[in-house]
Amino acid sequence: MSITIDPIACPAGGTSESVTGGVSDVLHDVTELAELQVKLLAADSKAAVRRVALPAALVALGCCLALGSVPVMLFALSSAIQQFTRLPESATLALAAGGGMLLAGTLGALGWARIASSVDEFDRSRAELSQNIAWVKRSFKRNGRDEWSAH
């Protein structure tokens, strides 16, 4: 579909070629901004992955400890508590399990906090995108005012 603009109908002495050129310039700039935005997102993604690697390893380590060696250590702790306090075995097992849960929760929370802070890498992309959108809006307003407004 083709739209033809009559040069006589263009206000402020403009021609269809000047209007088309203005729109073309803005669309070209928008395309370039989009390309730059994608490149920035890719760079931020790589940086975020690098920053997430260590915290993710900490979370995995915490899980492995909780699922592997910690139950054995907790059982030994339960036996020691029972020997020194004369509490029933069920009470000492509950105390040891509570301590284990506290340790696992602390390790998991530390790892999760570091992972959550790693996504701050995308703040730069978010800010740049907002600036680019604002620029596009200003450009369309300015071009519309410059090319279509009457004096």
C-alpha positions in Angstrom: 0.0 0.0 0.0 1.4 3.4 -1.0 0.4 6.8 0.5 1.0 9.8 -1.6 1.0 13.2 0.1 0.0 16.2 -2.0 2.7 18.9 -1.7 0.0 21.5 -1.6 -1.6 19.9 1.5 1.7 20.0 3.5 1.5 22.9 5.9 4.3 25.4 6.6 5.6 25.1 3.0 6.9 21.6 3.5 6.9 19.0 0.7 6.1 15.3 0.9 9.9 14.6 0.4 10.8 16.7 3.5 8.2 14.9 5.6 9.3 11.5 4.3 12.9 12.4 4.9 12.1 13.4 8.5 10.2 10.2 9.2 12.9 8.2 7.6 15.6 9.9 9.7 13.7 9.2 12.9 13.0 5.5 11.9 16.7 5.1 11.1 17.6 6.5 14.6 15.1 4.3 16.3 16.6 1.3 14.5 20.1 2.2 15.6 18.9 2.7 19.2 17.2 -0.7 19.1 20.4 -2.3 17.9 22.4 -0.6 20.7 19.9 -1.6 23.3 20.2 -5.3 22.2 24.0 -5.1 22.4 23.8 -3.5 25.9 21.4 -6.2 27.0 23.8 -8.9 25.8 26.7 -7.3 27.6 24.7 -7.0 30.8 23.6 -10.6 30.5 27.2 -11.8 30.3 28.1 -9.7 33.3 25.2 -11.0 35.3 26.0 -14.7 34.5 29.6 -14.1 35.6 28.4 -12.6 38.9 25.8 -15.3 39.5 28.3 -18.2 39.2 29.8 -17.9 42.6 26.6 -17.3 44.5 25.0 -20.3 42.7 27.9 -22.4 43.7 27.4 -21.3 47.3 23.8 -22.3 47.2 24.7 -25.7 45.7 27.4 -26.2 48.3 24.9 -25.4 51.1 22.4 -27.9 49.6 25.0 -30.6 49.3 26.2 -30.1 52.9 22.6 -30.2 54.2 21.8 -33.4 52.2 25.1 -35.2 52.7 27.3 -34.8 55.7 25.3 -32.6 58.0 22.8 -35.3 59.1 25.6 -37.5 60.3 27.1 -34.5 62.2 23.7 -33.7 63.6 23.2 -37.2 64.9 26.6 -37.0 66.6 25.6 -33.7 68.2 22.3 -35.3 69.4 24.3 -38.1 71.0 26.6 -35.6 72.8 23.7 -33.5 74.0 22.0 -36.6 75.3 25.1 -37.7 77.1 25.7 -34.3 78.8 22.1 -33.3 79.7 20.4 -36.6 80.3 17.5 -35.4 78.0 15.6 -38.1 76.2 16.9 -39.1 72.7 13.9 -37.5 70.9 14.6 -34.1 72.5 18.3 -34.2 71.6 17.5 -35.2 68.0 15.0 -32.3 67.7 17.7 -29.9 69.0 20.3 -31.1 66.6 17.8 -31.0 63.7 16.9 -27.4 64.5 20.6 -26.5 64.5 21.0 -28.2 61.1 18.0 -26.3 59.7 19.4 -23.0 61.0 22.8 -23.7 59.3 21.2 -24.7 56.0 18.9 -21.7 56.1 21.8 -19.3 56.8 23.9 -20.7 53.9 20.9 -20.7 51.5 20.0 -17.1 52.5 23.5 -15.9 52.0 23.7 -17.5 48.5 20.2 -16.2 47.6 21.1 -12.6 48.7 24.2 -12.6 46.5 22.1 -14.0 43.5 19.5 -11.3 44.0 22.1 -8.6 44.0 23.6 -9.9 40.8 20.6 -8.9 38.7 21.5 -5.3 39.4 23.5 -5.6 36.2 20.3 -4.9 34.3 19.8 -1.5 35.9 22.0 0.0 33.2 20.0 -1.5 30.4 16.7 -0.4 32.0 17.9 3.2 32.4 19.3 3.3 28.9 16.0 1.9 27.5 14.0 4.6 29.4 16.2 7.3 28.0 15.9 6.0 24.5 12.2 5.8 24.6 12.0 9.3 26.0 14.3 10.5 23.1 12.1 8.7 20.5 9.0 10.4 21.9 10.7 13.8 21.9 11.9 13.3 18.3 8.4 12.4 17.1 6.9 15.4 18.9 9.6 17.8 17.6 9.5 16.4 14.0 5.7 16.6 14.0 5.8 20.2 15.3 8.6 21.3 12.9 7.2 19.7 9.8 3.5 20.0 10.2 2.8 23.0 12.3 1.7 26.3 10.8 3.6 29.5 11.5 
